[in-house]
Amino acid sequence: MIDGHIHIERGPYTLDWIDRFVERAVEMKLAEIRLLEHNYMFPEFAPMYDYVCSRNEFIRDWFHRKAGFKDLHEYLDLVEKARGRTYPITVKFGMEICYFRESEDFIRYYTQDLGLDFLLGSIHYVDVFAFDHNADLWQGIDVDAVFRRYFEDSVLLAESGLFDGIGHPDQIRMFGHRASFPLNDLYESLAKALSKNKMYADQNSGAHRRSPDTADLGMDKELILALKNNGVPVITSSDAHCPEDVGYKIAEMGTC
């Protein structure tokens, strides 16, 4: 089993911190873990968020509290140190990058020489709507319009050629909202774009951990079917942000 989406941001950039994630993965009988950081943790990526911060007070306040507090060079140095170690499981290092359709050239420029094992592209904003931050933010939102734009942007993410995988591709359902129309055509478009660009999809348990009363465990079965019919690899992920959550419900999710 793989846990392909694990954040290390809550600890120091030390090998001892990495060892804690590896130890937990061994306990959970995982064969591989993929450790990463959010791109917004690094000041180099801050300009990508100028638009959403300038037009949404909630996002602006959140960004100034959470973003820009890590050193990219220290992270890359840690990756190189870890690569010099022998672990009982496979350990890979990457970055999760917020996709904005206007920022493709920026992302390409700042990621082309990082030397990481993988880049995971994710949708966290629909225009200036932070859909997965707080359930109360959905009040007054046009659900159908948000769902359509979310998957249209997901297709653009896949078509950009910037990423190895797409993170939690239906996290838009986290707080229990559902579109009033069938999503099969959008699922199919996304699956075809991922297949064409040789990307994988992230079967992620993080939304369920964060919001168990409203979020399903893993992706919509119709989306999984579209991915499999188009030959898109699906890997399991916990979206853990601490060692204790590594492998969260991956065994159960793998069969759903």
N, C-alpha and C positions, 0 to 999 in steps of 0.2 A: 504493500500500500504506500501511497505517496501523500504527503501533506505539502501541497504546492504553493502555499500562500501564508507566510508567517512573518509578522513584523517584529523587528528587534528594537524599536525606537525607545522603549521604556527603560533601557539599561545602557551601560557604558559600552564603548567600542573596545571590548576586551575579549580575549579568547575564553576567559572564564565565563563570560556571559553567553557566548556561543555554546560552550559545553553544557550549560543548563538546558538549552533547547535540544541538543543532541541526546542528552540523558533522558529527557521526557519522551522523545521520539522512540528511543529504544524500548522504554517501558510500554509504549503504545504499539510496539511491534511494527513500526514503520520501516520501510526499506530506503526511503528518500525524503528529505525535507528541502524546501526551497525558501531561503531566508531573504527578506527584502526590506526596503525602506520606502515610505511615501516620498515622491519627488518634492512635495512642498516642505519637507523637513529641511531642505537645503536652500540657502539664500539665492543660489544661482537660478532657481526656477521661479522665484517670486514674480517676475514680470508676467508670467502666464496668467496670474490671478488678478491682474489690474482691473480687467473688465468686470468680473463678477463682484469684486470688492467695491468698485465704484458705484454699483447699481443695487447692492443688497446689503443693508446694514447688518443683518444677522451674519452673513458670510464674512463681511469685513471684520466684525468683532471676533468671530471664531478664528479667522486667519491670523490676526495679530496675537491671539493667545497661543496658538498651536504651531505656527509655521516658522521656518527659518532658524531653528535652534540647533541644528546639527551641522557638522563640518564634512563636506563631501570628500575631501582628501583623506580625512581620518577614516571614513567608511571604506574607501577604496584600499587604504593601507590595511585595514582589518581583513578585508577579503583576501588580500595577498598573503597575509600571515596565516589565515585559516587554510588556504590552499596548500600551505606547507606542512599541514598536520595530517595525520591518518586518523580517520573516524570509522566507527563500526558500521556506519550507514553512509549513503551518498548525501553530500551537502552541497547545494548550489546557492549562488548569491545573485540577486537581481534588484530591480526597482519597480515599484508600481507607480504608473504615471497617469495623472488625470488627463483625459483626452478632451481638448477643445478643438473644434474644427478649424478655428482661426490660428491655431498654434502649431500646426504640423511642421513648418520650417524651423521654428524655435526648438521643438522637441528633437527633430533630426539633428540639428547642430549640437545641442548639448548632450546628446546620448551617443553620438557616433563613435567616440573613442573611449568610452568608460571601461570597456573590457569586462563587463559583467556577463554572467552566464545566460541571463534572460531579461527581457523587458516585458512587463505585464501592463497592458493598457486597460483603463477602467473609466466608465462614465460615473461621475459623482454629482454632476450638475446638468440640469436641463435648462439651457440658457442661463438664467441667474437663479434658478430654483434648486436649493439644496435638499433634494427629495429624500435622502436617507439619513439626515441629521436628526430630525425631530418630527414626530408624528403631527404635532400641532401646526407645522408649516403647511400641511396639506389643506387647511381650511380655505375654502373659496377657490381651490385650484380646479382647472378643467382637466379632469383625469384622462379623458380620451386623448386630448391634445398632447399631454405630457407623455403618455405611453407611446404615441406615434413618434414624437420627436426623439424620445429616448432610443427607440430601436433604429430610427433613421441615423442618428449619430453613432450608434453602435456599428452600423454597416460602414459608415465613413471611417470609423476607427479601424475596422478590419481591412478596408481597402487602402488605408494609408501606407501599408507596408512597413510601419515603424516598430511593430511589436511581435513578440513570439506567441503571446496568448492574450485572451481577453478575460478580465477579472469579473467574477460574479455577474454574468450577463443578463440576469433578470432581477437584480436587486431592487428594481423599481417596485416590486411587489412586497417589499419588506413590511410595510405597515398595513397590509391587508387590502390595498386598493387593487381593483381589477378594471381593465378596459371593458366597455360595453360591446365591443366588436371582436370578432375572432382575430387572433394574432398570428395565425398560421402563415400568412403570406410574408409578414415581417420576420418571423422565425426562419422561414425558408431563405429569404434574402440574406439574413445574417449568416446562416449556415453556409451558403454558397460563397459568400465573401471570405469567411474564415477558411474554408477549404481551398479556395483559389490561392490564398496567401500563406497556406501551410501553417496555420495557427491552431492552438488548442483552446479549449474552453474550460473555465474554472468552475467545477461543481462544488459550491462553497457553502459551508455550514454556518458562516459567520452571522448572517442575517437572523437565522433561527436562534443562535445563541443570544444575540442582542435583543431580539423581539420575539420570544417564543410563542406569544399568544396570537400573533398575526402573520408571522413569516413561516412559510413551508420549509422543510428540511431539503435543501437543494433546489434544483431548477424545476420548472414546469415540465411535466413529462412530455408534452407536445414539443417543447423546445429540445429536449434531449433526443427525441425521435428524429427531429429535423437534422440535428448535428450528426447523429449516427448514420442517417441515410445519405449524408453528404461526406462521410468519411472524416469528420472532424474529431480528433482525439479529445476525450474528456478526462480530466484529472481531478482527483478529490483534493479539497483544501479546507482548512479550518478558519483562515483569516485571524489566526491567533495574534494577540498583542502581548502575550506573556507566556512563559514556558508552560504554565499549568493548563493552558487551553490548546496546546499542540495536540492534534489528532482528534479534536472534539467531534464526536458522532460520525467520524469518517467511515467506520465499519458499517454503521447503519445506512449512511447515505449512499454508500457504494452499491447497495442493493435496491435503492428506491427508484 
